[in-house]
Amino acid sequence: MKKIILTALIAFGYSNLHAQEESKSPLTFSGYVDAYYSYDFGKPENHTRPNFFYSYNKSNEVNLNLGMAKVNYSKENIRGNFALMAGTYAEYNMSAEQGLLKNVYEANVGVKISKSHNLWIDAGIMPSHIGFESAIGKDCQTLTRSIMAENSPYYETGVKIGYTSESGKWYLAGMYLNGWQRIEKVKGNQTPAFGTQVTYKPSDRVVLNWSTYVGNEQPDIDKKWRYFNNFYGQFKITEKTNVTAGFDIGSQQSAKNSNKYDTWFSPVLILQYKPVDKIQLAVRGEYYSDEKGVIIATETPNGFKTYGFSANFDYLVTDNVMFRIEARNLSSKDEIFTNKDNLPTDTNTFVTTSLAISF
């Protein structure tokens, strides 16, 4: 009798668990809020930091960098994401977009096109395939973004085909895009743009990535081809120490049909150390060179040639709440900044704090 009862209970438990799994909703809801205060010692009168920054760029005022609400749909062979946002990141980074598109963080749908391989086609507005930093602060090792991240795409619009190997070590993707960080194409531009990505994870301690972009960012009457490469490696040296090294290099035709190209490049190195579970420390060194002003125009003799250094302290209040503070200094070859007396200077120093919650 006991065996019969036990068998019945096991069968009931299995049936109940199976029913729960089948009834599990494919929808997942999440959110993220990142409030900040940044103080620029140059004391800009308009409370806005230099125009090559798009995140945490308001000075001497408490503000919202990014508030986001997201819904994700996921089944075995179908997936989709839709997220709306607000904050100074959306205001400045999406300034070229029209109307309500300024508040769209992500809107895409994906279909698995192979039964035997992890091969997907995704289309819509998606996070950029370029770089190791994103608009989501909690996912980055430093509070503010590097100059290279701020001046390469955070998002992209188009169609992507992506393949992940059975071992999970390789990810390969190709994209047809509307342009360099664009939802809508440039008026008068009928030129297609393309991107590729190769990611290799030889172990759970190493990530190596190579991403490319090819396109034209002007109306076709002034067509200038742009070629861009992004390389980075992320290394878990010890259980408490992480190192990230990145390098961007791009070139664009000086004029339509020209054989001459204007080049920009940027290396960055980040060292992160976690002395205890709730504390993270990080330092960053970087350099950005854009002599001809392809990406960052200064109208100065040497263009934009700037070194940067920052030190970061994070405190994990809970698993989903993070307090951060960062001190950062930039030093340029030309006087491209202004000091507190509104006079030209070649250095810029600022301190930023943020409090972020994810749910």
Buried (B, 14 or more C-beta within 10 A) or exposed (E): EEEEEEEEEEEEEEEEEEEEEEEEEEEEEEEBBBBBBBBBEBBBEEBBBBEBBBBBBBBEEEBBBBBBBBEBBEEEEEBBBBBBBBBBBBBBBBEEBEEEBBBBBBBBBBEBEEEEEEBBEBBBBBBBBBBBBBBBBBEBBBBBBBBBBBBBBBBBBBBBBBBBEEEEEBBBBBBEBBBBBBBEBBEEBEBBBEBBBEBBBEEEEEBBBEBBBBBBBBBEEEBBBBBBBBBBBBEBEEEEEBBBBBBBBBBBBEEEEEEEBBBBBBBBBBBBBBEEEEEBBBBBBBBBBBBBBBBBEBEBEEBBBBBBEBBBBBEBEEEEBBEBBBBBBBBBBBBBBBBEEEEEBBBBBBBBBBBBBBE
